[in-house]
Amino acid sequence: MYSASPAAVNGFGRAVVSRAGAARLAVALALGLAVGLEQPAASPGVQPPAGTAAPACDPAFAALFAPPHPRIGRYEVCPSNEPLTVLVEPGWQVHAASPLDAFGLAGTYNRSALIRLYGGRGVQTAHGWRQTDGRFESVTLLSPYPDPALRRLLPGTLIIRLILCCT
């Protein structure tokens, strides 16, 4: 994804980004925002429907599905009772993915338990970028999502945000 070199792809078909590559990406994102390159229209973010509370972020989910020590930014992982179709923003595409592709390889979760839990089912995913309140965010939506013990699938959507502060 970040490199055309086959040597930069691990055995799982995922791009491997070096420390220098991550730093270049952060600088490029920051410069793009600082000089006002054309960005998608700022959105107010994932807003809950009227009369419902915003989803509370859960450290148990972050410990499972976010990198333990991100090199840039910080992660928030928030479960929501809302379906993915309500939370997806205009212009984001929803597609099905395998559990390992959807949840990635950066977290500490038990990969075989996750695969067994989904039992061959796919995960509905959506991904997009947004700039809100001086923050640049990469947002991933996943539905259905597992409970922190990886014992059952929960309805609703798991929201994973990588937040790069401050623009």
N, C-alpha and C positions, 0 to 999 in steps of 0.2 A: 504494500500500500504506500509506504513512504520511500521505497527504494526499488529500482528496476533490477537490482542485482539478485540473482537466485540465491546467493550466499546469505542474503539478508532475510531469508524466510526459514522459520524453524520447521521441525518435523511435523507440525500440525497444520502447515499451510498458512500460518499467521506471520505477518511482517514483524521483524524484530527491529526495534528502534533503539539505537545506541544513546548513551547519555548526551553525546554531542548532537545527535539528531533531534532529541527531545528539546534540547536548549535552542537549536535553530528554529524548531517549530514554534516554541514559545515566543521567540524574538520576532518571527515573521507575523504571528498573530497580533502581537502587541504593536508592531509597526503598522500593520494594516489598519488596525483600529485607530492608532494615533494620527495617521495622515488622512483618515476619513475615506479609505477605499470603499467602494460601494459594498454595502452589507445588506443583508435582508432587512426589511423593515423591522424595527424593534417591536417586540411583542410584549405584552404585559406578563408573559410567563404562563405557566400552567395555573389557570385560575379554576378553583372549584365552582361547580354550579351554585347558583344563588341558594342561600340557606344551608350550605354545608361548610365545614371547616377545612382549611388547607391541610394536606396530609402532613403528619408529624414524621420527621426523619428518625430512623432507628439505627443506633450504633451496631446492633446485632447484625443487621443486613449489610451495613458498611464493612464490618469485619469479614463477612463472607464473600461479598461480590465486588469490592473495590480493592485496589492495590494497597498493601499495608503502609507503604511509604512512597506516595506519589512524588515524582521528581519536580513536577510543576503543578500548581494549583492545589485544590482540595476536593474531596468527594463528599457528596451527600447522597444517601440512599433512603428513599421514602416510600413506604407502601401506601397505596390509595385504594379505596373501595370503588372508585370510579372505573368504568371500562376504558380500555385504551382508546376507543373511538371518540370518547368525550374529551380526552386529554390531548390527543394529537393536534398539532398546530397546522394551519394551512401551509401547503407545500411539502409537508413531510410525507413520505411514503410508508405505508404499512406493509410488511411482508412477513412470511413465515420463515423461521430459521430453526436449525437444530439447537438443543439446549446448550451445547458447548460453544457454538458460534454466537448464540444470543448472550450468554453470560460471560464469555471470554475466558481467558486463562490467567488473568492477573489476580483474582481473588484466592482465598484460602479454602474455599468450599471443597467438599468431597465430590470429585467429578463423576465417579461411578455411581454414587448415591443419587446425584442429580439426573443422570441418564436413566437409571432404574425408575425414578419417580415419574419422569415424563413418559416412560414406556413406549417410545416410538412416536409420541405426539410432538408436534412442533410448537414453538413459542412465537406468538405474534409480537413483532418488534416494530418500533419506529425510532428514528434518530434525526436530530436536527441541532442547529446552533442558534443561539440567540444572544442579544446584548440587552441587558436590563439593569437599571440602577447602577451603572458604572461597572458592571460585571459582564464578562463574556463567559457563556455557559455552553457546554456540550451536553445535550440531554438525550438519554436513551430510555425508552418506555418498553416494558416487557409484560406480557400477559398470556396466560395466567402465570403466577409466580409461586415459588415454594415458601413454606414457612421456614424460619431459621434452623429448625432441626432437620430439614429436608425429608419430612415424613408425609406431607400432604401438599397438594396444590391449592392455592387460594385464588378466589375470583378477584377481579380488580386488576390493578396495574402497579408494577414496581417501577419507580422513577429513579434513575441513576443520573446524577449531575456531576460533571467535572466543572468546577468553578475556577476561572482565572480572573483574579481581581487585580487590579482596578484599572479601568480604562479612562 
